[in-house]
């Protein structure tokens, strides 16, 4: 059994024999591969067709913007639970009339916000 792949993308199960013309079934360029090459595709050993041959082309390096976006998302994931906990602690203390604890939690949140902003600036400047 053989499989048709178009430009490195597996075409939804098109079992063919080695002489089948797949014009109109798959886009070009396409190749017919045997079961072994078909398995190699799913193992990540090739992902594109170049000059009629299956080859592995590594994904492009992330852009500076993509790298920054990913780093800021990680920073947000790290800090947002802390902000949420401090906000809840502040709100609870405020509702209970515990001004001292409420002020302390607000100061903690302000310090955390400053720390977050400093780390964010490092990411933006160094990317």
C-alpha positions as CSV (number, residue, x, y, z in Angstrom):
1,X,0.0,0.0,0.0
2,X,1.2,3.5,-0.8
3,X,0.0,7.0,0.5
4,X,-0.1,10.3,-1.2
5,X,1.4,13.3,0.5
6,X,1.1,16.8,-0.8
7,X,3.9,19.2,-0.1
8,X,4.8,17.3,3.1
9,X,1.3,17.3,4.4
10,X,-0.4,13.9,4.7
11,X,-3.4,13.9,2.5
12,X,-6.3,12.3,4.4
13,X,-5.8,8.6,3.8
14,X,-5.4,8.2,0.0
15,X,-4.2,4.6,-0.3
16,X,-2.9,4.2,-3.8
17,X,-0.6,2.0,-5.8
18,X,2.8,3.2,-6.9
19,X,1.6,4.1,-10.4
20,X,-1.6,6.0,-9.4
21,X,-1.9,9.5,-10.8
22,X,-3.2,11.7,-8.0
23,X,-3.8,14.8,-10.1
24,X,-7.1,16.4,-8.8
25,X,-7.0,14.4,-5.6
26,X,-4.2,16.2,-3.9
27,X,-2.5,19.5,-4.6
28,X,0.9,19.6,-6.2
29,X,3.6,19.0,-5.6
30,X,2.8,15.5,-4.3
31,X,4.6,12.3,-3.9
32,X,3.5,8.7,-3.5
33,X,5.3,7.1,-0.5
34,X,5.4,3.5,0.7
35,X,4.3,2.5,4.2
36,X,7.8,3.0,5.7
37,X,8.1,6.6,4.4
38,X,4.5,7.2,5.5
39,X,5.4,6.1,9.1
40,X,8.5,8.3,9.0
41,X,6.3,11.3,8.3
42,X,4.4,10.7,11.5
43,X,7.6,10.1,13.4
44,X,8.7,13.6,12.3
45,X,11.6,12.4,10.1
46,X,10.3,14.5,7.1
47,X,7.8,17.3,6.7
48,X,8.2,18.7,3.2
49,X,8.6,17.7,-0.4
50,X,11.6,19.3,-2.1
51,X,12.5,18.3,-5.7
52,X,10.2,15.3,-5.4
53,X,11.9,14.0,-2.3
54,X,10.6,13.9,1.3
55,X,12.9,16.0,3.5
56,X,12.9,17.5,7.0
57,X,12.8,21.2,7.1
58,X,13.1,22.6,10.7
59,X,10.5,25.1,11.7
60,X,11.6,28.7,11.5
61,X,13.2,30.2,14.6
62,X,10.6,32.3,16.5
63,X,10.7,36.0,15.8
64,X,11.7,38.4,18.5
65,X,8.1,39.4,19.0
66,X,7.0,35.7,19.4
67,X,9.8,35.1,21.9
68,X,8.8,38.2,23.9
69,X,5.1,37.2,23.8
70,X,5.9,33.8,25.1
71,X,8.2,35.1,27.9
72,X,5.5,37.6,29.0
73,X,2.8,34.9,28.9
74,X,5.1,32.8,31.2
75,X,5.6,35.8,33.5
76,X,1.9,36.4,33.6
77,X,1.3,32.8,34.5
78,X,3.8,33.1,37.3
79,X,2.5,36.4,38.8
80,X,-1.3,36.4,38.1
81,X,-2.1,33.8,40.9
82,X,0.0,35.8,43.3
83,X,-1.9,39.0,42.4
84,X,-5.2,37.2,42.7
85,X,-4.3,35.8,46.1
86,X,-3.2,39.2,47.4
87,X,-6.3,40.9,46.0
88,X,-8.6,38.4,47.7
89,X,-6.7,38.8,51.0
90,X,-6.9,42.6,50.7
91,X,-10.7,42.4,49.9
92,X,-11.4,40.0,52.8
93,X,-9.5,42.1,55.3
94,X,-11.2,45.2,54.0
95,X,-14.7,43.7,54.3
96,X,-13.9,42.5,57.9
97,X,-12.7,46.0,58.8
98,X,-9.1,44.8,59.4
99,X,-7.4,47.9,58.1
100,X,-3.9,46.9,59.2
101,X,-4.0,43.6,57.3
102,X,-5.7,45.3,54.3
103,X,-2.9,47.9,54.1
104,X,-0.3,45.2,54.5
105,X,-1.8,43.2,51.6
106,X,-2.0,46.4,49.5
107,X,1.7,47.1,50.2
108,X,2.5,43.5,49.3
109,X,0.6,43.8,46.0
110,X,2.3,47.1,45.2
111,X,5.7,45.5,45.8
112,X,4.8,42.5,43.7
113,X,3.5,44.8,40.9
114,X,6.9,46.7,40.9
115,X,8.8,43.4,40.8
116,X,6.6,42.2,37.9
117,X,7.0,45.4,36.0
118,X,10.8,45.3,36.4
119,X,10.9,41.7,35.0
120,X,8.6,42.7,32.2
121,X,10.9,45.6,31.2
122,X,13.9,43.2,31.2
123,X,12.0,41.0,28.8
124,X,10.9,43.8,26.6
125,X,14.4,45.4,26.4
126,X,16.4,42.2,26.0
127,X,13.8,40.1,24.1
